């Protein structure tokens, strides 16, 4: 689901793929590494020393929490903003100089038509 939403909204496919990998794989691994560092430093200062099974379980739980959280986020975005995101790609936005001199946002002045949900 994360890849679907990011593929729909990203500027190019490489950015969508790298953002998906970052959210699903690298972010939980980074959090796990930081927790591992903190717990190891605590054990060196005389605190409780954790077992190998605890660290494997922590890695599994962090990965599962990240997967669930990002998939719920992406599912919500797909269900509520799919039409708007799909049409944004094909709207003609204001040019660079028009945005520069008028201060308007990209796509301002272009009507956005979104069908109502029934």
MOPAC internal coordinates of N, CA, C and O (Angstrom, degrees):
PM7 1SCF
backbone

  N    0.0000 0     0.00 0     0.00 0    0    0    0
  C    1.4386 1     0.00 0     0.00 0    1    0    0
  C    1.5333 1   111.76 1     0.00 0    2    1    0
  O    1.2310 1   120.97 1   141.01 1    3    2    1
  N    1.3185 1   115.76 1   -38.99 1    3    2    1
  C    1.4613 1   119.30 1  -179.63 1    5    3    2
  C    1.5192 1   109.69 1   -62.65 1    6    5    3
  O    1.2310 1   120.57 1   136.58 1    7    6    5
  N    1.3110 1   116.52 1   -43.42 1    7    6    5
  C    1.4558 1   120.70 1   178.42 1    9    7    6
  C    1.5149 1   112.73 1   -64.31 1   10    9    7
  O    1.2310 1   120.30 1   143.29 1   11   10    9
  N    1.3275 1   117.04 1   -36.71 1   11   10    9
  C    1.4645 1   120.28 1   177.86 1   13   11   10
  C    1.5269 1   111.21 1   -62.80 1   14   13   11
  O    1.2310 1   120.58 1   131.56 1   15   14   13
  N    1.3255 1   116.49 1   -48.44 1   15   14   13
  C    1.4629 1   119.25 1  -178.37 1   17   15   14
  C    1.5230 1   111.29 1   -66.40 1   18   17   15
  O    1.2310 1   120.66 1   135.23 1   19   18   17
  N    1.3250 1   116.35 1   -44.77 1   19   18   17
  C    1.4593 1   118.66 1  -178.66 1   21   19   18
  C    1.5221 1   111.48 1   -68.94 1   22   21   19
  O    1.2310 1   119.97 1   147.41 1   23   22   21
  N    1.3189 1   117.67 1   -32.59 1   23   22   21
  C    1.4561 1   120.57 1   175.32 1   25   23   22
  C    1.5180 1   112.34 1   -65.54 1   26   25   23
  O    1.2310 1   120.72 1   148.39 1   27   26   25
  N    1.3239 1   116.23 1   -31.61 1   27   26   25
  C    1.4585 1   120.84 1   179.01 1   29   27   26
  C    1.5221 1   111.86 1   -75.86 1   30   29   27
  O    1.2310 1   120.10 1   145.55 1   31   30   29
  N    1.3243 1   117.42 1   -34.45 1   31   30   29
  C    1.4594 1   119.90 1  -172.82 1   33   31   30
  C    1.5214 1   114.85 1  -103.65 1   34   33   31
  O    1.2310 1   119.01 1   167.29 1   35   34   33
  N    1.3170 1   119.50 1   -12.71 1   35   34   33
  C    1.4655 1   121.39 1  -176.18 1   37   35   34
  C    1.5281 1   111.09 1   -76.79 1   38   37   35
  O    1.2310 1   121.29 1   -22.27 1   39   38   37
  N    1.3204 1   115.14 1   157.73 1   39   38   37
  C    1.4633 1   121.29 1   179.95 1   41   39   38
  C    1.5302 1   111.95 1   -70.45 1   42   41   39
  O    1.2310 1   120.20 1   143.76 1   43   42   41
  N    1.3220 1   117.21 1   -36.24 1   43   42   41
  C    1.4603 1   120.35 1   178.18 1   45   43   42
  C    1.5314 1   109.71 1  -147.07 1   46   45   43
  O    1.2310 1   119.81 1   -16.40 1   47   46   45
  N    1.3283 1   117.97 1   163.60 1   47   46   45
  C    1.4635 1   121.18 1  -175.95 1   49   47   46
  C    1.5279 1   114.06 1   -62.40 1   50   49   47
  O    1.2310 1   119.93 1   146.41 1   51   50   49
  N    1.3156 1   117.74 1   -33.59 1   51   50   49
  C    1.4658 1   119.94 1   179.85 1   53   51   50
  C    1.5266 1   111.32 1   -65.13 1   54   53   51
  O    1.2310 1   120.60 1   140.65 1   55   54   53
  N    1.3155 1   116.45 1   -39.35 1   55   54   53
  C    1.4628 1   120.43 1   178.70 1   57   55   54
  C    1.5278 1   110.83 1   -67.17 1   58   57   55
  O    1.2310 1   120.05 1   141.93 1   59   58   57
  N    1.3181 1   117.51 1   -38.07 1   59   58   57
  C    1.4672 1   121.17 1   178.84 1   61   59   58
  C    1.5248 1   110.74 1   -66.45 1   62   61   59
  O    1.2310 1   120.38 1   136.64 1   63   62   61
  N    1.3294 1   116.89 1   -43.36 1   63   62   61
  C    1.4655 1   120.13 1  -179.34 1   65   63   62
  C    1.5254 1   111.34 1   -66.86 1   66   65   63
  O    1.2310 1   120.51 1   136.23 1   67   66   65
  N    1.3190 1   116.63 1   -43.77 1   67   66   65
  C    1.4621 1   118.51 1  -178.66 1   69   67   66
  C    1.5323 1   111.49 1   -68.71 1   70   69   67
  O    1.2310 1   119.70 1   145.29 1   71   70   69
  N    1.3242 1   118.18 1   -34.71 1   71   70   69
  C    1.4641 1   120.15 1   176.74 1   73   71   70
  C    1.5233 1   111.42 1   -68.05 1   74   73   71
  O    1.2310 1   120.29 1   143.72 1   75   74   73
  N    1.3216 1   117.06 1   -36.28 1   75   74   73
  C    1.4709 1   120.25 1   176.98 1   77   75   74
  C    1.5213 1   111.08 1   -65.88 1   78   77   75
  O    1.2310 1   120.42 1   134.29 1   79   78   77
  N    1.3143 1   116.81 1   -45.71 1   79   78   77
  C    1.4662 1   120.90 1   179.18 1   81   79   78
  C    1.5230 1   110.47 1   -63.44 1   82   81   79
  O    1.2310 1   120.35 1   139.61 1   83   82   81
  N    1.3097 1   116.94 1   -40.39 1   83   82   81
  C    1.4565 1   120.51 1   178.68 1   85   83   82
  C    1.5191 1   111.35 1   -60.42 1   86   85   83
  O    1.2310 1   120.18 1   133.08 1   87   86   85
  N    1.3252 1   117.27 1   -46.92 1   87   86   85
  C    1.4616 1   120.53 1  -177.39 1   89   87   86
  C    1.5155 1   113.15 1   -69.85 1   90   89   87
  O    1.2310 1   119.90 1   138.40 1   91   90   89
  N    1.3253 1   117.80 1   -41.60 1   91   90   89
  C    1.4601 1   120.84 1  -171.39 1   93   91   90
  C    1.5269 1   112.80 1   -89.66 1   94   93   91
  O    1.2310 1   119.45 1   147.08 1   95   94   93
  N    1.3130 1   118.66 1   -32.92 1   95   94   93
  C    1.4639 1   120.81 1  -175.13 1   97   95   94
  C    1.5239 1   114.38 1  -108.80 1   98   97   95
  O    1.2310 1   120.39 1   130.39 1   99   98   97
  N    1.3161 1   116.86 1   -49.61 1   99   98   97
  C    1.4590 1   119.69 1  -170.59 1  101   99   98
  C    1.5259 1   112.33 1   -79.62 1  102  101   99
  O    1.2310 1   119.60 1   139.75 1  103  102  101
  N    1.3156 1   118.38 1   -40.25 1  103  102  101
  C    1.4653 1   120.49 1  -179.57 1  105  103  102
  C    1.5354 1   112.80 1   -60.18 1  106  105  103
  O    1.2310 1   118.79 1   130.61 1  107  106  105
  N    1.3387 1   119.91 1   -49.39 1  107  106  105
  C    1.4793 1   118.01 1   176.72 1  109  107  106
  C    1.5265 1   112.98 1   -63.50 1  110  109  107
  O    1.2310 1   120.17 1   144.94 1  111  110  109
  N    1.3194 1   117.29 1   -35.06 1  111  110  109
  C    1.4590 1   120.16 1   177.29 1  113  111  110
  C    1.5144 1   112.61 1   -65.88 1  114  113  111
  O    1.2310 1   120.63 1   141.95 1  115  114  113
  N    1.3288 1   116.40 1   -38.05 1  115  114  113
  C    1.4630 1   120.39 1   177.40 1  117  115  114
  C    1.5143 1   112.11 1   -66.97 1  118  117  115
  O    1.2310 1   120.62 1   137.25 1  119  118  117
  N    1.3318 1   116.43 1   -42.75 1  119  118  117
  C    1.4683 1   120.08 1   177.37 1  121  119  118
  C    1.5210 1   110.38 1   -63.90 1  122  121  119
  O    1.2310 1   120.55 1   138.70 1  123  122  121
  N    1.3320 1   116.56 1   -41.30 1  123  122  121
  C    1.4688 1   120.95 1   178.07 1  125  123  122
  C    1.5316 1   110.67 1   -62.33 1  126  125  123
  O    1.2310 1   120.31 1   138.43 1  127  126  125
  N    1.3264 1   117.01 1   -41.57 1  127  126  125
  C    1.4640 1   120.54 1   179.23 1  129  127  126
  C    1.5262 1   111.66 1   -63.84 1  130  129  127
  O    1.2310 1   120.41 1   138.61 1  131  130  129
  N    1.3259 1   116.83 1   -41.39 1  131  130  129
  C    1.4645 1   119.45 1   178.38 1  133  131  130
  C    1.5292 1   111.54 1   -65.84 1  134  133  131
  O    1.2310 1   120.17 1   138.18 1  135  134  133
  N    1.3288 1   117.28 1   -41.82 1  135  134  133
  C    1.4640 1   120.04 1   176.76 1  137  135  134
  C    1.5231 1   111.05 1   -64.54 1  138  137  135
  O    1.2310 1   120.55 1   141.05 1  139  138  137
  N    1.3132 1   116.55 1   -38.95 1  139  138  137
  C    1.4634 1   121.13 1   177.26 1  141  139  138
  C    1.5223 1   110.54 1   -61.55 1  142  141  139
  O    1.2310 1   120.31 1   137.63 1  143  142  141
  N    1.3167 1   117.01 1   -42.37 1  143  142  141
  C    1.4567 1   121.50 1   178.30 1  145  143  142
  C    1.5201 1   111.42 1   -63.23 1  146  145  143
  O    1.2310 1   120.69 1   133.18 1  147  146  145
  N    1.3374 1   116.29 1   -46.82 1  147  146  145
  C    1.4633 1   120.10 1  -179.14 1  149  147  146
  C    1.5282 1   110.96 1   -63.24 1  150  149  147
  O    1.2310 1   120.13 1   135.28 1  151  150  149
  N    1.3228 1   117.37 1   -44.72 1  151  150  149
  C    1.4635 1   120.38 1  -179.72 1  153  151  150
  C    1.5297 1   111.78 1   -67.18 1  154  153  151
  O    1.2310 1   119.75 1   144.62 1  155  154  153
  N    1.3199 1   118.07 1   -35.38 1  155  154  153
  C    1.4637 1   121.05 1   177.83 1  157  155  154
  C    1.5239 1   111.30 1   -68.62 1  158  157  155
  O    1.2310 1   120.57 1   138.01 1  159  158  157
  N    1.3308 1   116.52 1   -41.99 1  159  158  157
  C    1.4661 1   119.33 1   177.09 1  161  159  158
  C    1.5259 1   111.21 1   -65.22 1  162  161  159
  O    1.2310 1   120.44 1   144.51 1  163  162  161
  N    1.3147 1   116.77 1   -35.49 1  163  162  161
  C    1.4577 1   120.78 1   176.55 1  165  163  162
  C    1.5309 1   110.79 1   -65.82 1  166  165  163
  O    1.2310 1   120.34 1   141.20 1  167  166  165
  N    1.3180 1   116.96 1   -38.80 1  167  166  165
  C    1.4656 1   120.50 1   178.84 1  169  167  166
  C    1.5241 1   110.75 1   -68.09 1  170  169  167
  O    1.2310 1   120.21 1   146.83 1  171  170  169
  N    1.3322 1   117.21 1   -33.17 1  171  170  169
  C    1.4668 1   120.20 1   178.40 1  173  171  170
  C    1.5246 1   111.59 1   -68.98 1  174  173  171
  O    1.2310 1   120.27 1   151.92 1  175  174  173
  N    1.3257 1   117.09 1   -28.08 1  175  174  173
  C    1.4661 1   121.00 1   179.55 1  177  175  174
  C    1.5185 1   112.10 1   -84.93 1  178  177  175
  O    1.2310 1   119.92 1  -175.20 1  179  178  177
  N    1.3094 1   117.77 1     4.80 1  179  178  177
  C    1.4542 1   120.95 1   176.89 1  181  179  178
  C    1.5097 1   113.95 1   103.79 1  182  181  179
  O    1.2310 1   119.83 1  -168.95 1  183  182  181
  N    1.3180 1   117.93 1    11.05 1  183  182  181
  C    1.4644 1   121.46 1   179.05 1  185  183  182
  C    1.5216 1   110.98 1   -81.84 1  186  185  183
  O    1.2310 1   121.07 1     9.07 1  187  186  185
  N    1.3063 1   115.55 1  -170.93 1  187  186  185
  C    1.4653 1   122.12 1  -179.18 1  189  187  186
  C    1.5273 1   109.97 1   -70.33 1  190  189  187
  O    1.2310 1   120.57 1   -47.87 1  191  190  189
  N    1.3109 1   116.52 1   132.13 1  191  190  189
  C    1.4625 1   121.21 1   178.56 1  193  191  190
  C    1.5183 1   109.08 1   -93.61 1  194  193  191
  O    1.2310 1   120.18 1   -58.24 1  195  194  193
  N    1.3193 1   117.25 1   121.76 1  195  194  193
  C    1.4623 1   122.29 1  -176.76 1  197  195  194
  C    1.5146 1   110.67 1   -84.16 1  198  197  195
  O    1.2310 1   121.00 1   -25.23 1  199  198  197
  N    1.3304 1   115.69 1   154.77 1  199  198  197
  C    1.4635 1   120.95 1  -178.11 1  201  199  198
  C    1.5324 1   110.77 1   -89.02 1  202  201  199
  O    1.2310 1   121.75 1   -10.22 1  203  202  201
  N    1.3081 1   114.26 1   169.78 1  203  202  201
  C    1.4598 1   121.55 1   177.71 1  205  203  202
  C    1.5228 1   110.50 1   -61.65 1  206  205  203
  O    1.2310 1   119.81 1   139.60 1  207  206  205
  N    1.3227 1   117.97 1   -40.40 1  207  206  205
  C    1.4682 1   121.63 1  -179.27 1  209  207  206
  C    1.5302 1   111.70 1   -62.80 1  210  209  207
  O    1.2310 1   120.42 1   144.95 1  211  210  209
  N    1.3235 1   116.80 1   -35.05 1  211  210  209
  C    1.4626 1   120.06 1   177.53 1  213  211  210
  C    1.5235 1   110.79 1   -63.14 1  214  213  211
  O    1.2310 1   120.29 1   136.25 1  215  214  213
  N    1.3216 1   117.06 1   -43.75 1  215  214  213
  C    1.4639 1   120.25 1  -178.54 1  217  215  214
  C    1.5257 1   111.86 1   -68.58 1  218  217  215
  O    1.2310 1   120.16 1   142.86 1  219  218  217
  N    1.3189 1   117.30 1   -37.14 1  219  218  217
  C    1.4686 1   120.20 1   176.59 1  221  219  218
  C    1.5280 1   110.03 1   -66.76 1  222  221  219
  O    1.2310 1   120.28 1   137.30 1  223  222  221
  N    1.3298 1   117.07 1   -42.70 1  223  222  221
  C    1.4578 1   120.94 1   177.19 1  225  223  222
  C    1.5202 1   112.12 1   -63.29 1  226  225  223
  O    1.2310 1   120.67 1   140.26 1  227  226  225
  N    1.3298 1   116.32 1   -39.74 1  227  226  225
  C    1.4682 1   120.86 1   177.67 1  229  227  226
  C    1.5169 1   110.72 1   -63.07 1  230  229  227
  O    1.2310 1   120.32 1   137.65 1  231  230  229
  N    1.3269 1   116.99 1   -42.35 1  231  230  229
  C    1.4686 1   121.59 1   177.60 1  233  231  230
  C    1.5311 1   110.19 1   -61.39 1  234  233  231
  O    1.2310 1   120.38 1   135.83 1  235  234  233
  N    1.3286 1   116.89 1   -44.17 1  235  234  233
  C    1.4604 1   121.48 1  -179.23 1  237  235  234
  C    1.5289 1   110.73 1   -64.53 1  238  237  235
  O    1.2310 1   119.70 1   134.32 1  239  238  237
  N    1.3205 1   118.18 1   -45.68 1  239  238  237
  C    1.4599 1   122.33 1  -178.06 1  241  239  238
  C    1.5259 1   110.60 1   -66.22 1  242  241  239
  O    1.2310 1   119.59 1   136.70 1  243  242  241
  N    1.3159 1   118.38 1   -43.30 1  243  242  241
  C    1.4701 1   120.73 1   178.48 1  245  243  242
  C    1.5278 1   111.58 1   -61.64 1  246  245  243
  O    1.2310 1   120.71 1   137.83 1  247  246  245
  N    1.3293 1   116.25 1   -42.17 1  247  246  245
  C    1.4633 1   119.74 1   177.40 1  249  247  246
  C    1.5142 1   112.13 1   -64.14 1  250  249  247
  O    1.2310 1   120.54 1   138.54 1  251  250  249
  N    1.3196 1   116.58 1   -41.46 1  251  250  249
  C    1.4551 1   120.84 1   179.73 1  253  251  250
  C    1.5297 1   111.79 1   -66.70 1  254  253  251
  O    1.2310 1   120.39 1   137.64 1  255  254  253
  N    1.3224 1   116.86 1   -42.36 1  255  254  253
  C    1.4707 1   120.61 1   178.21 1  257  255  254
  C    1.5233 1   110.68 1   -63.24 1  258  257  255
  O    1.2310 1   120.04 1   136.65 1  259  258  257
  N    1.3252 1   117.54 1   -43.35 1  259  258  257
  C    1.4662 1   120.20 1   178.83 1  261  259  258
  C    1.5260 1   111.09 1   -64.39 1  262  261  259
  O    1.2310 1   120.14 1   137.56 1  263  262  261
  N    1.3279 1   117.34 1   -42.44 1  263  262  261
  C    1.4615 1   120.45 1   179.02 1  265  263  262
  C    1.5252 1   111.25 1   -61.73 1  266  265  263
  O    1.2310 1   120.37 1   134.11 1  267  266  265
  N    1.3135 1   116.90 1   -45.89 1  267  266  265
  C    1.4664 1   120.28 1  -179.10 1  269  267  266
  C    1.5265 1   110.67 1   -66.22 1  270  269  267
  O    1.2310 1   120.27 1   134.65 1  271  270  269
  N    1.3258 1   117.08 1   -45.35 1  271  270  269
  C    1.4642 1   120.17 1  -177.46 1  273  271  270
  C    1.5283 1   111.37 1   -62.90 1  274  273  271
  O    1.2310 1   119.90 1   132.41 1  275  274  273
  N    1.3148 1   117.79 1   -47.59 1  275  274  273
  C    1.4609 1   119.70 1  -178.35 1  277  275  274
  C    1.5223 1   112.16 1   -71.55 1  278  277  275
  O    1.2310 1   119.54 1   148.79 1  279  278  277
  N    1.3339 1   118.48 1   -31.21 1  279  278  277
  C    1.4614 1   118.92 1   177.94 1  281  279  278
  C    1.5225 1   111.39 1   -72.44 1  282  281  279
  O    1.2310 1   119.51 1   144.17 1  283  282  281
  N    1.3293 1   118.53 1   -35.83 1  283  282  281
  C    1.4700 1   120.97 1   175.48 1  285  283  282
  C    1.5254 1   109.58 1   -65.53 1  286  285  283
  O    1.2310 1   120.17 1   137.45 1  287  286  285
  N    1.3413 1   117.27 1   -42.55 1  287  286  285
  C    1.4539 1   121.39 1   177.47 1  289  287  286
  C    1.5322 1   111.28 1   -59.87 1  290  289  287
  O    1.2310 1   120.69 1   132.55 1  291  290  289
  N    1.3384 1   116.28 1   -47.45 1  291  290  289
  C    1.4613 1   120.39 1  -177.54 1  293  291  290
  C    1.5286 1   111.02 1   -68.51 1  294  293  291
  O    1.2310 1   119.90 1   141.58 1  295  294  293
  N    1.3195 1   117.79 1   -38.42 1  295  294  293
  C    1.4629 1   120.74 1   178.46 1  297  295  294
  C    1.5266 1   110.32 1   -63.13 1  298  297  295
  O    1.2310 1   120.54 1   137.01 1  299  298  297
  N    1.3161 1   116.57 1   -42.99 1  299  298  297
  C    1.4578 1   120.16 1   178.15 1  301  299  298
  C    1.5300 1   110.91 1   -61.63 1  302  301  299
  O    1.2310 1   120.43 1   136.78 1  303  302  301
  N    1.3260 1   116.79 1   -43.22 1  303  302  301
  C    1.4644 1   120.67 1   178.45 1  305  303  302
  C    1.5314 1   110.91 1   -63.26 1  306  305  303
  O    1.2310 1   120.33 1   137.05 1  307  306  305
  N    1.3370 1   116.97 1   -42.95 1  307  306  305
  C    1.4577 1   119.80 1  -179.55 1  309  307  306
  C    1.5197 1   111.67 1   -65.42 1  310  309  307
  O    1.2310 1   119.91 1   141.21 1  311  310  309
  N    1.3204 1   117.78 1   -38.79 1  311  310  309
  C    1.4533 1   120.39 1  -178.37 1  313  311  310
  C    1.5267 1   112.88 1   -74.87 1  314  313  311
  O    1.2310 1   119.78 1   149.46 1  315  314  313
  N    1.3199 1   118.02 1   -30.54 1  315  314  313
  C    1.4682 1   119.88 1  -174.83 1  317  315  314
  C    1.5241 1   114.16 1  -101.86 1  318  317  315
  O    1.2310 1   119.47 1   151.51 1  319  318  317
  N    1.3236 1   118.62 1   -28.49 1  319  318  317
  C    1.4620 1   120.23 1  -172.70 1  321  319  318
  C    1.5206 1   114.36 1  -124.73 1  322  321  319
  O    1.2310 1   120.00 1  -162.56 1  323  322  321
  N    1.3231 1   117.61 1    17.44 1  323  322  321
  C    1.4631 1   120.50 1  -175.76 1  325  323  322
  C    1.5298 1   111.90 1   -62.63 1  326  325  323
  O    1.2310 1   120.24 1   130.79 1  327  326  325
  N    1.3203 1   117.15 1   -49.21 1  327  326  325
  C    1.4734 1   119.84 1  -177.12 1  329  327  326
  C    1.5207 1   111.65 1   -63.54 1  330  329  327
  O    1.2310 1   120.78 1   137.60 1  331  330  329
  N    1.2966 1   116.11 1   -42.40 1  331  330  329
  C    1.4665 1   120.02 1   179.87 1  333  331  330
  C    1.5276 1   110.82 1   -63.78 1  334  333  331
  O    1.2310 1   120.35 1   135.79 1  335  334  333
  N    1.3224 1   116.94 1   -44.21 1  335  334  333
  C    1.4682 1   120.38 1  -179.75 1  337  335  334
  C    1.5218 1   111.41 1   -66.95 1  338  337  335
  O    1.2310 1   120.11 1   144.07 1  339  338  337
  N    1.3306 1   117.39 1   -35.93 1  339  338  337
  C    1.4636 1   120.42 1  -179.79 1  341  339  338
  C    1.5247 1   111.21 1   -69.88 1  342  341  339
  O    1.2310 1   120.01 1   145.86 1  343  342  341
  N    1.3313 1   117.59 1   -34.14 1  343  342  341
  C    1.4628 1   118.99 1  -179.48 1  345  343  342
  C    1.5232 1   112.50 1   -82.67 1  346  345  343
  O    1.2310 1   119.29 1   156.69 1  347  346  345
  N    1.3189 1   118.96 1   -23.31 1  347  346  345
  C    1.4631 1   121.29 1  -179.16 1  349  347  346
  C    1.5216 1   111.66 1   -60.73 1  350  349  347
  O    1.2310 1   119.88 1   147.48 1  351  350  349
  N    1.2996 1   117.84 1   -32.52 1  351  350  349
  C    1.4543 1   120.95 1  -177.77 1  353  351  350
  C    1.5200 1   111.47 1   -65.92 1  354  353  351
  O    1.2310 1   119.97 1   150.65 1  355  354  353
  N    1.3302 1   117.66 1   -29.35 1  355  354  353
  C    1.4523 1   120.56 1  -173.14 1  357  355  354
  C    1.5234 1   113.48 1  -102.70 1  358  357  355
  O    1.2310 1   119.84 1  -177.41 1  359  358  357
  N    1.3178 1   117.91 1     2.59 1  359  358  357
  C    1.4592 1   120.39 1   177.32 1  361  359  358
  C    1.5253 1   109.65 1   -78.68 1  362  361  359
  O    1.2310 1   121.39 1   -38.33 1  363  362  361
  N    1.3173 1   114.95 1   141.67 1  363  362  361
  C    1.4589 1   117.92 1   177.09 1  365  363  362
  C    1.5246 1   107.92 1   -87.53 1  366  365  363
  O    1.2310 1   121.04 1   -59.55 1  367  366  365
  N    1.2984 1   115.61 1   120.45 1  367  366  365
  C    1.4602 1   120.81 1  -178.90 1  369  367  366
  C    1.5129 1   111.34 1   -89.92 1  370  369  367
  O    1.2310 1   120.98 1   -12.05 1  371  370  369
  N    1.3108 1   115.74 1   167.95 1  371  370  369
  C    1.4579 1   120.80 1   176.61 1  373  371  370
  C    1.5280 1   108.75 1   -68.95 1  374  373  371
  O    1.2310 1   120.61 1   -31.94 1  375  374  373
  N    1.3208 1   116.44 1   148.06 1  375  374  373
  C    1.4505 1   121.39 1   179.44 1  377  375  374
  C    1.5203 1   112.35 1   -68.87 1  378  377  375
  O    1.2310 1   121.03 1    -9.17 1  379  378  377
  N    1.3167 1   115.64 1   170.83 1  379  378  377
  C    1.4578 1   121.16 1  -176.56 1  381  379  378
  C    1.5252 1   111.97 1   -60.66 1  382  381  379
  O    1.2310 1   120.29 1   132.49 1  383  382  381
  N    1.3279 1   117.05 1   -47.51 1  383  382  381
  C    1.4622 1   119.82 1  -177.04 1  385  383  382
  C    1.5275 1   111.99 1   -69.96 1  386  385  383
  O    1.2310 1   120.07 1   146.03 1  387  386  385
  N    1.3181 1   117.48 1   -33.97 1  387  386  385
  C    1.4667 1   119.51 1   177.12 1  389  387  386
  C    1.5294 1   110.12 1   -65.45 1  390  389  387
  O    1.2310 1   119.90 1   138.27 1  391  390  389
  N    1.3317 1   117.80 1   -41.73 1  391  390  389
  C    1.4662 1   120.57 1   176.93 1  393  391  390
  C    1.5191 1   110.87 1   -66.47 1  394  393  391
  O    1.2310 1   120.62 1   143.12 1  395  394  393
  N    1.3289 1   116.42 1   -36.88 1  395  394  393
  C    1.4474 1   121.14 1  -178.10 1  397  395  394
  C    1.5293 1   111.54 1   -66.11 1  398  397  395
  O    1.2310 1   120.27 1   135.03 1  399  398  397
  N    1.3272 1   117.08 1   -44.97 1  399  398  397
  C    1.4668 1   120.41 1  -174.29 1  401  399  398
  C    1.5192 1   114.13 1   -88.82 1  402  401  399
  O    1.2310 1   119.89 1   154.77 1  403  402  401
  N    1.3321 1   117.81 1   -25.23 1  403  402  401
  C    1.4627 1   119.21 1  -179.44 1  405  403  402
  C    1.5173 1   112.41 1  -101.36 1  406  405  403
  O    1.2310 1   119.78 1   163.93 1  407  406  405
  N    1.3100 1   118.03 1   -16.07 1  407  406  405
  C    1.4571 1   121.13 1   179.19 1  409  407  406
  C    1.5154 1   113.55 1    76.39 1  410  409  407
  O    1.2310 1   120.17 1  -166.44 1  411  410  409
  N    1.3339 1   117.28 1    13.56 1  411  410  409
  C    1.4635 1   119.10 1  -179.56 1  413  411  410
  C    1.5190 1   110.21 1   -82.07 1  414  413  411
  O    1.2310 1   121.15 1   -24.10 1  415  414  413
  N    1.2983 1   115.40 1   155.90 1  415  414  413
  C    1.4581 1   121.87 1   179.86 1  417  415  414
  C    1.5214 1   109.36 1   -80.94 1  418  417  415
  O    1.2310 1   119.94 1   -20.60 1  419  418  417
  N    1.3415 1   117.71 1   159.40 1  419  418  417
  C    1.4616 1   119.33 1   176.05 1  421  419  418
  C    1.5225 1   110.19 1   -60.57 1  422  421  419
  O    1.2310 1   120.88 1   -47.68 1  423  422  421
  N    1.3064 1   115.92 1   132.32 1  423  422  421
  C    1.4530 1   120.66 1  -179.72 1  425  423  422
  C    1.5116 1   113.65 1    85.75 1  426  425  423
  O    1.2310 1   119.59 1   177.23 1  427  426  425
  N    1.3399 1   118.38 1    -2.77 1  427  426  425
  C    1.4579 1   120.69 1   178.87 1  429  427  426
  C    1.5193 1   108.45 1   -70.84 1  430  429  427
  O    1.2310 1   120.85 1   -38.28 1  431  430  429
  N    1.2860 1   115.97 1   141.72 1  431  430  429
  C    1.4369 1   120.45 1  -177.56 1  433  431  430
  C    1.5093 1   112.53 1    90.15 1  434  433  431
  O    1.2310 1   119.57 1   166.28 1  435  434  433
  N    1.3035 1   118.42 1   -13.72 1  435  434  433
  C    1.4382 1   123.05 1   176.38 1  437  435  434
  C    1.5157 1   108.19 1   -98.32 1  438  437  435
  O    1.2310 1   119.76 1   -60.38 1  439  438  437
  N    1.3325 1   118.07 1   119.62 1  439  438  437
  C    1.4561 1   118.98 1  -177.40 1  441  439  438
  C    1.5221 1   111.56 1   -67.91 1  442  441  439
  O    1.2310 1   121.26 1   -39.54 1  443  442  441
  N    1.3110 1   115.19 1   140.46 1  443  442  441
  C    1.4568 1   121.83 1   177.79 1  445  443  442
  C    1.5255 1   106.88 1  -107.05 1  446  445  443
  O    1.2310 1   121.04 1   -56.81 1  447  446  445
  N    1.3087 1   115.63 1   123.19 1  447  446  445
  C    1.4595 1   120.88 1  -179.59 1  449  447  446
  C    1.5182 1   107.48 1  -105.81 1  450  449  447
  O    1.2310 1   120.92 1   -60.72 1  451  450  449
  N    1.3242 1   115.84 1   119.28 1  451  450  449
  C    1.4443 1   121.48 1   178.66 1  453  451  450
  C    1.5084 1   107.89 1  -124.97 1  454  453  451
  O    1.2310 1   120.53 1   -54.49 1  455  454  453
  N    1.3152 1   116.60 1   125.51 1  455  454  453
  C    1.4627 1   120.59 1  -179.59 1  457  455  454
  C    1.5230 1   109.81 1   -72.60 1  458  457  455
  O    1.2310 1   120.84 1   -37.71 1  459  458  457
  N    1.3096 1   116.00 1   142.29 1  459  458  457
  C    1.4735 1   120.45 1   179.66 1  461  459  458
  C    1.5215 1   109.66 1   -76.07 1  462  461  459
  O    1.2310 1   121.14 1   -36.96 1  463  462  461
  N    1.3099 1   115.42 1   143.04 1  463  462  461
  C    1.4725 1   121.60 1   176.58 1  465  463  462
  C    1.5115 1   108.91 1   -79.69 1  466  465  463
  O    1.2310 1   121.20 1   -41.56 1  467  466  465
  N    1.2828 1   115.31 1   138.44 1  467  466  465
  C    1.4585 1   119.11 1   176.80 1  469  467  466
  C    1.4850 1   110.72 1  -110.38 1  470  469  467
  O    1.2310 1   120.10 1   180.00 1  471  470  469

